Amino acid sequence: MEFTKQVLKRASLSEYRAFLLNDDDGDVRDYEPYDKALQESCKPIYDRLATIYEKDSINHDNAISDLHDALKAHESVFIEIGMKIGARIISSLL
């Protein structure tokens, strides 16, 4: 998931430092474990929904859509919380 890689890359202090001081891309890190964990965590849910709605593709698609909507809402909340916490930590370091 490229999104995870980009968000985490831009959230590091070294990335901010490199950008502000050197207009540099910063350091490169391995984001694969995060992406793999996200993919593996979703598989059982998708498999279960496929079993439940085996012969009902319309409701299956609706359930997947509802799941994605819920996950987006959770993601938005947790990103905002993480950014606020990160800002507090950074301001306390200054």
Buried (B, 14 or more C-beta within 10 A) or exposed (E): EEEBBEBEBEEBEEBEEBEEEEEEEBEEEEBEEBBEEEEEEEEEEEEEBEEEBEEEEEEBEEBBEEBEEEEEEEEEEEEEEEEEEEEEEEEEEE
